């Protein structure tokens, strides 16, 4: 197992804070002058000279870095690329019913169109120059667009210089655990020689979950140790193969009901659960009737049944973010979007083959995880509701250890919705479990608010409420389950062992968890009540001001740059990951799109994940020196803001790029914002992978890169012995 403290963490955190605060005034004073990307007339590098060839035949697609008038050609190119992206979108839809040979022809057509785009850019350069200058002049008057110059540098582009402010890091919070395994760094990365991974898991390889050698040496499996993360010491740099006949994924919302069988060619779950309305094989598709074992008449009926049972739940108002435990194919979470609710679903990579992979291919948030011996990778007191439909988790055993973990992540005043057979069936085993659960939940001071039966589906649900004060805890005759030691940090989670204890509820009104967040959607834009002006934020301003400035900045960047100038067909984007999120501003700025964003807070970054949840978004802690707990080809867009320069201080950056390739779908995009030398390094790796360079942009020491993954796979193979049965 990897350990709790991330490699390279700073042991003397207070000294680091003091040192960085000395520069905070200079940084924050520049924040207000920040504007959107790609509008400064001298900030764009020459794309007009870019030579594009078929990405599967060469490693070209070079981006020259000339200066002067060439800076104007990028917008011309991006404009034509944007038109091409609409054409690509139509071709993508056609490809849903065509063969792979059709896709190959489309790919060649796209390459020719890209060459035409580059030549057209030179012809219209002079016409666009005046337009560009007018736009820059207008935008500079009201500070609406982003300028990457040294004088007006965005603090968002300088996160590598940002301080922790009032926030500790997850690595520091979990530092009581043993030191993390440090992966070795390859000495020969200049050529970026890629190979295809030869592993038992094949096209579904998840390095930290398919480390078969580590699993073979486990002392036991009774607590699902074999389903937990066991990362290889050296992260792989090989590429995961593609399924045969892989197709461009079907777009949302159609994907909720139907996906390509060839993209997730697994039939076991359909064979076992098909009669229960989980998933069915229908010709070249896998179809999802929208039901499940617990909601045979559709997930929306079940969702309404829950709210009718307890109107205080108020989907999309009081309740915004929920955790769905043992999610199956996540139809529950998929239909909650219609109630303006986001559900983070999880299930183990186990004998229920590919259930999380099905969810992600459908466009529904999910991760591969298990409730075993360690805390879940979330802070405490963040989920409005925890839901478990027909899950067979043994909540009542070993002092209720697993249910107490749900208690840790549930907000005070939040609800646990349990719709399992012990609630509504009278079989001997069910009755015994119900009696044990009743005793445990009463001892935990959970109030059984309602039990209700759905006659149409012939199921029932019990809804419990977590207390908002410590009165019940103090009046218990027996201290079972016990209260946790005061020194136990409920927010320390990275490889921290589960304990059968409860943390007290915060009672100070200025402390997180003492009040319910504002109603949705007001909570998205409002700084949490517990962010104090006396505390310094990540970028040097008082924390509430820092929060607001971050949000305003990302709204400008997204609207002025990302949505209009990168040539991305946003109608084909559904699953998005912000690989180095701070306050969740990028995700918040994307709110009006039909997407969801996984906000990842790295272990060595300021621990701002509670803020992200407080504003009605969701995310997870992660160490990017290891693989992420998701299947290959599950994200349409990855956003990396100063992540690569941070990670390469500790890890092999080529392994990070291999991980990016693993989790990004072919046709998906990677946006990188970083130091110019790191941008160049990532661009070179992308070219060696035969990816398409959509745009590169830099000024002074900062830059941005947008690249698109292709279907290319290397012919040479690398066998990973630890992942072979």
N, C-alpha and C positions, 0 to 999 in steps of 0.2 A: 504493500500500500504506500502511496505517496503520503507525505506527512503534512502537518498543518501550516508550518511557516514557509512562505515562498522563498526561493533562492534569491539572495541579493537584497533582502529586506534590511532597512536601516535599524540597528538595535537601539540607537539613542534618539528616539522620536522627538522628544521635547526640544533637543538642540537643533534638529532639522527644522522644526517649526519656527524657532526663533530666528534662525539664519535666513529663512525664506521670507519671513514677514518684513525684513528690512527692505526688500525690494517690492513689496506689495503695492506701495503707493504709486510707483512708476508704472506698474502693470495695470492697475485699475484705472488710472487716469487715461490710458489709451483705449479702454473698452468702449467708451461712448462714441468714439470716432469710427468704430468698426462698421463695415458695410458688406454687402453681398459679394460673393466671389465673381470672377470672370468679367468685371466691368471696367477695371482700370486699363487705360489705353496702352500702358507699358508693362503689363504684368503677364501677358499671355505668350507662351512660347510657340514657335512656328510649327503649325500642323500642316500648313500648305505644302511644305516640302516632304510630307510624310509619304513613304512608298508602301503601298499595301499589296500584298499577294495573298494567295490562298493560304490560310493559317495552318492547314494540315500539310502543306508542302514546304514551308520554310519558316524560319524564326524571325522574319523581318517585321514589318509594321513599325519601322523606326520613327521616332519623333525627334526632329532636329531641334537644337536650342539656339537658334539665331536670335538676334535682337533687332531693334529698330522697327521699321514698317512691317516686318513679318509678323509682329505681334497681333496684327489685325486679322490674320488669316484664320485663326482658330475659330472665331465666331462664325465665319463663313462656312468653315468645315462643319462645325457643330450644327449650323442651321440646316445644311444639306443632310447631315447625319440624322437630324431630328425627323426630316421628311422620310428618309430611308427607314427610320425606326417604325413609322406608321405602316410603311409597306411591309417591313419585317413582321409587324403584328399580324397583318392579314395573311402573310405566308405562314406564320406560326399557326393560325387557326386552320388553314388548309392542311397543314402537316398533321393535324390531329386525325385526319382521315386518310392520309397518304402513307406510302411505304417509306422506309429509310432511304431508298434510292431517290425518292422525290425530295427528301430533306437534303440529300447530298447536292442535288441540282440547285436547290434554293441557296445552299451555302456558297456555291460557286457564283451564283447570281449576286449575292450580297457582296462578295469580294469585288466583282466588277463594278457594282454600284458605288462601292467605297472609293475605287480608283477614279470614277467619274466625279465623285464628290470633291476629291482633292483638286482635280483640274478646274472644276467650276469655281472653286474657292479663289484661285488666282485671278480669274476673269472678273469677278465681282468685288475684288479686294478694294479698289479705289472707291466704288460706290458705297461700300459698307463702312469705309474709314470715317467718312463724315457723319454717318448715322451713329457709329460707335462713340465718336468724340462728343456728339450732342448728348447721347445718353449718359456718358461719364460726367459731362458738365452739369447736367440736370441732377443726376444722382448725388454728385458731390455737394450740391447745395443743401440737400436735406439729409445727408448721411444715411441713405437707404441701402447702399451697396457696399460690399466688403472690399477693403483694400489691404493687400498683403505687404505693403511697404513697411520698412522698419519703423517709420515714424508713427504709423497708425496701426501697428500690428494687433491682430485680434488675440485676446487672451485664450480663446478657444484653440487657436493655432499654436499656442505656447504652453500647452498643458504639461509638457516635459519640465517646464520651469515653475509650474504652479505649486503652491504650498498645500499641505494637508489642511491648514486652517484649524477649525474646531473639530475636525473629523479624524479619528484614528483610522487604521487600515484593518481589513479582515485578517491579514497576516499577523498584525500585532495583536489583535484580539484573540487569535488562536495560537499564540506563540508558546503556550504551555505544552503543546504537543512536540513530538520529536522533529528534528530538522528535516526539511524536505529533501527528497532525492534530487540531485543535480544532474541533469542530462549532459552527456559529453558533447562537445562541439566539434563538428567535422572540420578538419584542417584544409580540405580541398573542396571549396565551394565555387571557385571561380568559373568553372564550366557549367555548373548547375546541370549535372547529368541525371536525368530522371529515369526511374524504372517503375514498372507496374508491380504492385504488391502481390505476392503469392502467399495467401493465407487461407485457412479453412473457411472463414466467414465470407471470403470472396468479395462480391460487390456490396456486401452489407457490413463491411469491417469497421468496427469501432475500437481503436487501439486499447483504450483503458478498460473496456468491457470484454474484449476477446483475447486477453493475455492468458492463454490456456496453460502455459507453464506455471505462472504464479497461482492460478486456480488449482492446479494439481497438487501444489504444496500446501494448501490450506489445511489447518488442523480440524476444521469442522465446517459444516454447511447448514446447520440447523437454524441459524439466524440469517440465512440468505447471504452469507459472506461471499459466496461465489457469484452473486449478482451485483456486488458492489464494485467500485472502481479499483482496478489493479493496473496501474500505468507502467509501461515498460521504462526501464532506466534511461534508455536512449529513444526519444520520440522518433517514429519512422519518418523517412524522407521520401518513401516511395508513394506512388499514386494508386488509388483504389480503382479497379476496373469498372467499366460501365456494364449495365445489363445488356443482353442482346436485344436489338431492336428498340433501344431507348428512344423515347419521343419527347418532344416539348410538352411539359405538363399542361393539363387542362386548366383554364383560368377559373378563378373564383368569380361567382358563387357556384358555377356548374360543378366545380371540383368537389364540392361538399357531398354531392350525390354520386359522382362518377369520376374514376381515374383510369389511366391506362394500366392494363394488366402487365404489359411488358416492362413498365417502370418499377413495379413492385411484384414480381412474379412469384407470389406465395399463395398457396391454396389451402394450407392446413387450417387456418382460422376459419375460412369459409366452410370447410368440410365439418368442422367441429361446432361452429356457432351459427352457421347459415340459417338453421331453423329458428334461431333466436333473434333474427333481424339485425345481425351485426354487419355482415358483409357477404356478398354473393358474387360468383363469377358469371358474367353475362357477355358471352362472345369475347371480344378483345378488351372488355372493360371489367373492372371491379366496381360493383355498385353497392351503395350504402343506403338501405331503405329509410334511415333516419330514426330507427328505433334501437332496440337493444333488449337485453333480458328484462330490464326493469321498465322499459317504456315501449311496449309492443305497438302502441298506437301513435308513435312519434314522439320525438324529444320535446317539441314545443308543447304538446299536451302535458307532458311530465313537468316541464318548467312552470307552466301555469298552475298545475296541481300544487306545486311547492308554495308558490306565492299565495294561492287561495287558502292553503292551510295556515299560512302565517303572513298576512299582508304587510307586516312590519319589515319583511325582507326587501320589498320595494326594489325589484330589479332595475338597474340602470340609474338609480338615484342614491339610496342609502347603500345598496350593494353594488359594487363595481368590479372588484378583483376577488376571484375565488381560486381555491386549490382543489383540483379534482383528482382524488386518490384512486389508483387502480382503474384508469380511465377507459379501458377497452380500446375501441377505435375513436374515442373522444367525440361521439355525436352530441353528447350533452354540451360540451364546450362549443362545438361547431354551431349549434343553434342558439346559444346564449348571445351571440353577436347581434341577433335580431332584437334583443332586449338591452343592447348597449352595455353588455357585461363581457369582461374578458376572463377566461378560465385558463389557468396554467395546469395542464394535465400531465400526469406522469404514470409510468408503469415500467416494470423491469423488462429487460431483454431476456425473455424466458421461453418456455414451451408454447405460449400463446404467440405464435410466430408473427413478428412484424407489426404488432398492433400500434406502436408509437410511430413506426414508419408509415403506416396507412394514414394516421392522423396528420402527419406533416405533409404528406403528398396531397392530402385533401385541402391543406391550407389552414390547419387548426393548430394552435400552439401546444407543444408537447415536448417532453424530454424523457430520456431513458433513466430511470432512477428506481430505487427500492428502499423501503423502510426496513433496514437491517440492524446494524450495530452502531451506526453513526448518525449524527444529526443531519437533517436535510440542509442543502446549501442555501438557506434563506435566513434573514434576520428574524428576530422575534416580533410578535404583535403586528403582523402586516396584512394577513388575509381577512377579508370581511366575512367570508364563509369558507368552511372546509366541507367538501361533499364526498360522499362515498356510496355509490350505488351497487348493491349486491357484491360488495368487495368482501373477500374472505380473509381479511387481515385479522389475526387473533389479538384483538385490542385488549382483551381482559387478562392475558397471561403475563407472568413475570412482573407483577406489580403495576400492570397497565403501562409499561414503558413506552409502547408505540403510541398509545392514545395521548400520553403525556407529551409526546413530541408534537402532536397536532395542537395540543393546548399551548405549547410554546409559540407556535407560529400564528395562532388565532388571536385576533384583536380582542381586548376586553369588551364585552358586549356583542361579540361576533357569534355566529351560529355554526353548529356542527349538524349537517343534514345527513342522517344515516338511514338509507332505504335498503335494508338487507333482510334476508328471510327471517332472522330472529324477531324482527319487528312485527311481522304479519303471519307467520306460520307457527303451527303448534306441534311440530315434530319434536321428539325428545331432545335432540341435539340443539335445536333452535331455542327451546324453552330454557335449557341450561345456560346457553350463551346470553340470553336476554336477562336472566337473573343475575349473572356475573357482571354484565354491563351496567345494570341498574345499580348494583352495589358500588361499582367503581365510579360511575359518573356522579353519584350522590356524594361519595367521599371527595371527589374533585371539585365539589361545589358547583357543578354544572346543573342548571335548572332545566328539567324536561318541560319545555314550553307547550308542545303539542305532539300528539300521535294521530295520524290521519291515514285513512285507507282510500286508495284510488280504485273504485269498483270496476271502472272500465279496463284498467290494466291488471287488476287483481294483485296489486302490490300496496305497500304502505311505507310511510316515512315517519321517523322519530326525529324531532328537531330540538336540539339542546342549545342553551345559551351560556356562554362563559361569563363569570361574574365581573362587575366593574368596581368592586371594592374588596378589601381583605377581611371584611367582617365575618364571613362564613368560615374562612380559613382559621381565624383566631378562636372561633367558637366550637371547633370540632373537638369531640371527646378523645379521638385518637389522631395522631399525626401520621396518618396513612391515606394516600401517598404523602411522603414527607415534603415539607417545603425545602427548596434548594438552599444551600449555603449562601450567605450574603455575598461571598466572594465569587460565586459562580456567575459568569457573564452569559446571559441568554443569547447574546448576539455573536458569540464566538462559535463558529460552526465548521470550519474547514478541518476535516478529519478529527473532530471532537466526538468522543464516545457518548452514546445515549445514557442518560441516567433517569431512574424512576423517581423524579421529584418535580415539584411545581415552583415556579417563580412567583413572587408576590406581584400584585397589580399596582402599577404606579398610581399614586394619589396626589402628588404635586401637580397642579394644573399646568405647569410650564414644562412638564416632562412628557415625552412621546408615549402614547398609550393611555393617557389619563382622560382623553376626550375622543369622541368619534370625529373622523375627518369631515370636512364640508361635503355637502351633497355633490354628486356628479352632475354636470361637468365643472362646477365652480372650483372643485379641488384641483383640477388640472393646472390652472393658472395662478392659484393663490399659494404663496409660501406657507408651509405648515406652521401652525400656531407655536410649535416648540422650537422653531428656528429663531435664535436670539440675536438681536442687533449687536449685542456685546461680544458675540462670537464672530471670528473671521471666517469667511467662506473660502472656497478652494482658490478663487482668483484674487483674493485680497480685499474684497469689499466686505462690509457687514453681511452676515449670512443671508438675510432676507433680500437685500439688494443684489447680492451675488446671484441668487436664484432667479430673480426677475431679469437681470441683465443677460444671463445665460439664455433664458427663454427667448427674449427679444432678439438676441443675436442669431439663434438657430432659426427663428422664423424668417429672418432676412436671408440667411444662407440658403435655406430650403426653397423659398419662393423665388429668389433672384437667380440662384445657380442650379441647384439640383433638379428642379422640376422643368427647367426651360433650356438648359445649355449643355447637358451631358448626352443627349441623344438616347436616353433610356425610355423605353416604352413602359410607362408606369402602370398601364392597364394590365400588364403581365406580371407585375410585382405584387406578391402577397406576403411571403414570409421574409422578414427583415431582421437582421441582427446588428445592434450597435455594440461593437466588440470592446469598446472602452467608453462606457457611458459615465457621465458625472451626475448631473441632476435629472437626466432624462429629457433634456431640452430638445434633442434631435427627434426623439419619438413623439414628444408633444407637438412639435411643429408639423408632423406627418398626420395628425389626427384626422383630417378631412379625407384622407385617402382610404381606400378599402384594403388596408394592410394592418398587420400587427408587428410590433417590434419587441424582440428579446433584448433587454438591456443587460449587458454583462458588465459587472464591476470587478475588475481584476483584483487579486489579493493585495497587491502593493499599492493600489490606488486609494484615495480617501474613501472611507466607508460611507458612501452616500446612497446606498441601496434602499434604506428605509425611507428616504425622501421620495425616491421613485415610486414606491408603493403608496406613499401617502397621497400622491397626486393622481392616483388611479391608473398607474401603469404597472408593469411587472418586470422582473428580471432575476438574475442569479449571480452568485459569486463564481469566479473561475480563475484557475492558474493557466495562463496561455503557454506555459512550458509543457503542458499536457494536452491531450485531445479533449474536445468537448463531448458531452454525453448526448450525442444525437447521431442519427444514421447518416450515411453519405447522401449527398444530393438533396438536401432538405431546405436550403435557403435560396431565395431569389436574389437577395442583395445583402452584402456585408459592408459595414461602414466602420473604418478603422481610423480613428482620430488620434494620431501620435502613439499608436499601439506598437508599431514595428520598432521604432527607435527605443521604446521602453523595454520591449521583450529581448532585443538583441544584446542588452547588457547582461542577461542571465542565461539565454538559451540560444540554440541553433536557429537562426532566422529562417533557414531553408525548411526546417521541420514545421515552422509556423505556416509557411507558404503551402507546404504539402497539406496541412490541416485545413487551410482556407480552400484549397482545391477539393478536398474531401467533402466538405459540407456545403459547398456552393454548387448549384445546379448548372449543367451546361446551358449557356445562354444567359446565365446570371452575371451580375456585375459586382465588382469590388471598388469601393471609393476609399482612397487613402489620402489622408491629410497628415503631413509630417515634415521633418527637416529635409532639405533638398537632397542631401547625400543619401538619406534613407529612401526617398522617392525614387532616385535613380537606381538604387539597389533592387527595390521591389519591381520597378519597371523592367529591369533586365531579367529578373526571374520570370515575370509574366511573359516576356517575349520567348524565353527558353521553353515555356510551356505551350507556345503557339497560341497564346491568348491575343485577342484584339485590343489594341490600345485606342480607347475612345477619345481620351483627352489627357494631356499633361500640361501643367500650369505651375509656374513658380516665379517668385520674386524674392531677391535677397536670399535669405536662408530658409524660406518656407515655401511649400508647394502643395499641389493636389494632383492626384492621378485617378483616372477612371479606366478600368480594364474589364473586358468581357471574356468569360471562360468559353472555350470551344469544346468540341467533342474529341479533341486529340488525346490519344493515349500512347505512351511509349511502347515499343515492341520488346525491349529488353526487360527481363523479369528479375525481381529480388525476392528470395524466399526469407520470410521472417519465422525462424524456427520456433520462437516462443508462441506463435499464433497458429501452429500446425498441430492437428490432433495426432 
